[in-house]
Amino acid sequence: MTSSSTTTVPTPSAVRIHGLTRSITKLLYDKYHIIITVGIYAVCTSEKGKELQKGIMNFVERYPHVEQIHGYFYLEEKRAISFDVVPDDTIRDTPAIFLASLLTMSITSEP
């Protein structure tokens, strides 16, 4: 597992950058069918976002082949959630890896 450092920046800037990078990632997947990650991770500060994050973490952690979950992001005005799922390296099931990559993209609920 790699280590990372954390630098504190103003929350509104981090949230905006995180949202933009997720949009770029989705655009690249939709247009070119490639998965690439760019950008930073913003920290969720809203109570609703924190509540949703806790529920998602509890749900995904039930799967034994999930090595890590990170990059959780909730954009309330778009009703969108995204997070990264890292499967362990013992998975040889291509559909399962594909599913993990789809979960990484985003979950959006229409109002």
N, C-alpha and C positions, 0 to 999 in steps of 0.2 A: 504494500500500500504506500502511496506517495504522501508526503506531508505537504501542507500548504501554509502560507502565512496569511494573516488577516490584517488589512489596513482599513481603518475607519475613515469613511468619507461621508459627506452630508447625505442623509437618507433619500431625499427627493432625487438627487442626482443618480444615486445607485439604482433606485427603483426604475427610473427612466431608462438608464443604460441597459439594465437587465431585460426590461420589456422589449427594447429595440433589438437586442441580440437574439432573443427568443423568436422574434418576428423574422429576423434574417435566417435563422436556422430553419424555420418552417417554410419560408419562401424557397430556400435551396432544396429542401426535400420535395416540396410540391412541384417545382419546376424541373429539377435535375435528378430527383430520386437518389440524392446522397444525404448522408447524415454527417453533419459537421457542427462542432460547437465553437462558438466564439464568444468573447465577452467576460463578464464578471457575474458574481452571485450577489444579489441584494438580500438583506436580512428582513424577514417578515416582521412588521411591527404592529399591524392591526390585530385586535382581539379575534375578529372573525377569521382572519388568515391563520392565526396561530391555532385556533380550534380546528380548522380544516386540516392543517398540517399534522396535528396530533392524530386525527382520524386516519389520514392517509398512511402515516408512518406505522400505526398499529395494524392496518390492513396489509400493507406490503411486507412487513416484517414476519408475517405468518408463513411466507414462502421460503423454504430452506435454502434455495439456490440464489437468493438475493444476497449479494456480498455487501452492497452499500446503497444507500439512498442519499442523494444530496441535491443541492441546487433548487430546493423547493421555492416556488414563486407563485404568488397569488395577486392577480390584477383585478381588483373588485369591479372597476368600471366596465371591464370587458367580460366579467364573470369567467375568467380563465385561470387555470392552475397548470403549472408545469413543474416537473421534477425529473431528475436523472435516476435511473435504475441501473446498477452495475451487477450483472449476473456473475456467479463464480465461474472459474475457468474449467470446471468439470462438465458444464453443459455442452452437449453435442447435438442438442435438439434445435435445428435451424428455426422452426416456427416459434419456439420459446424465446430465442434470441431476438427474432423479429418483433415479437410482442413487447419485449423489454425496450426495444428501440422506439416503438410507437408510444409507449408510456412516457418515454423521455421527451417526446415532442410536446404534447400538451393535452389537457382535458378541458374542453370548453362547453359551457352550458348556455343555451340560448335563454333569454329572459321569458 
